[in-house]
Amino acid sequence: MIQEYTVSDDKTKLDLAVIHSYLSREAYWSQNIPIELVQRSIDNSLCFGVYRADRQVGFARVVTDLATFGYLADVFILPEHRGKGLSKKLVAFIMAYPALQGLRRIMLVTRDAHGLYERFGFKPIDSPENTMSIKLFTSY
């Protein structure tokens, strides 16, 4: 049942080993990422954990200035806890998070979860007009 899971913004509850293990071994976007980079990303982001009792089963973070812009990143639910609506619960928590209200834009990149984010109003960028990017690293 989804009720037995909670979402929290308390960084002291985050389990770095769980987060690093998933990001470095299972996430297509961060294969082999060093634990030091994961820790630094947590230190410098708003972070959200999904928990069943005291065990972390999901994670997401938002890189933001808390005024105009946010970037949603590293969203995951551990495979054995998927199919229970937890990603929807996590994203809903983030979208309602008080410090993120009033931002002009929240962006994200996804290869395969468009349906999840579209439920919350995210839309693909139709044109790269006025949008620029530089990819500095291809792997860790």
VENBEL-V49496 format. One record per pair of residues at least 24 apart in sequence whose ideal C-beta (glycine too) atoms are under 10 Angstrom apart, sorted by the first residue. I is the first residue (numbers start at 1). GAP is how many residues later the second one is. Records with the same first field share a line. If there is no record, write none. Layout:
BEGIN
I=GAP + GAP
END
This chain:
BEGIN
1=83 + 84
2=82 + 83 + 84 + 86 + 87
4=47 + 48 + 49 + 80
5=45 + 46 + 47 + 48 + 52 + 53 + 72 + 76 + 79 + 80 + 81 + 84 + 85
6=43 + 44 + 45 + 46 + 47 + 48 + 83 + 87
7=41 + 42 + 43 + 44 + 51 + 53 + 79 + 82 + 83 + 84 + 85 + 86 + 87 + 90
8=39 + 40 + 41 + 42 + 43 + 48 + 85
9=37 + 38 + 39 + 40 + 53 + 84 + 85 + 88 + 89 + 90
10=37 + 38 + 39 + 41
11=31 + 32 + 34 + 35 + 36 + 37 + 38
13=34 + 36 + 38 + 41 + 43
14=25 + 28 + 33 + 34 + 35 + 37 + 42 + 45 + 47
15=34 + 36 + 39 + 40 + 41 + 42 + 44
16=26 + 40
17=39
18=31 + 37 + 38 + 39 + 40 + 41 + 58 + 60
19=28 + 30 + 37 + 39 + 40 + 42 + 55 + 57
21=57
22=34 + 35 + 36 + 37 + 52 + 54 + 55 + 56 + 57
23=36 + 51 + 53 + 117
24=116
26=50 + 52 + 53
27=47 + 48 + 49
28=83 + 84
29=44 + 45 + 47 + 80 + 81 + 82
30=43 + 44 + 46 + 109 + 110
31=108 + 109
32=107 + 108
33=41 + 104 + 106 + 107
34=106
37=103
38=36
41=32 + 33
42=32
45=25 + 26 + 28 + 29
46=24 + 26 + 48 + 51 + 53 + 54
47=27
48=24 + 26 + 27 + 42 + 43 + 45 + 46 + 49
49=41
50=26 + 27 + 28 + 31 + 36 + 37 + 39 + 40 + 43
52=26 + 29 + 32 + 34
55=26
57=24 + 25 + 27 + 29
58=24 + 28 + 29 + 31 + 32
59=31
60=27 + 30 + 31 + 33 + 34 + 48
61=33
62=32 + 35 + 37 + 38 + 41 + 44 + 46
63=44
64=33 + 35 + 36 + 39 + 42
65=38
66=33 + 34 + 36 + 37
67=32 + 35 + 36 + 37
68=34 + 35 + 36 + 37
69=34 + 35 + 36 + 37 + 38
70=24 + 27 + 29 + 30 + 33 + 34 + 35 + 36 + 37 + 38
71=34 + 35 + 36 + 37 + 38
72=28 + 34 + 35 + 36 + 37 + 38 + 45 + 48 + 50
73=34 + 35 + 36
75=33 + 35 + 38 + 41 + 42
76=37
87=26 + 29 + 30 + 32
88=28 + 31 + 32
90=26
91=25 + 26 + 28 + 29 + 31
92=27 + 28
94=26
95=24 + 25 + 26 + 27
96=24
107=24
109=24
END
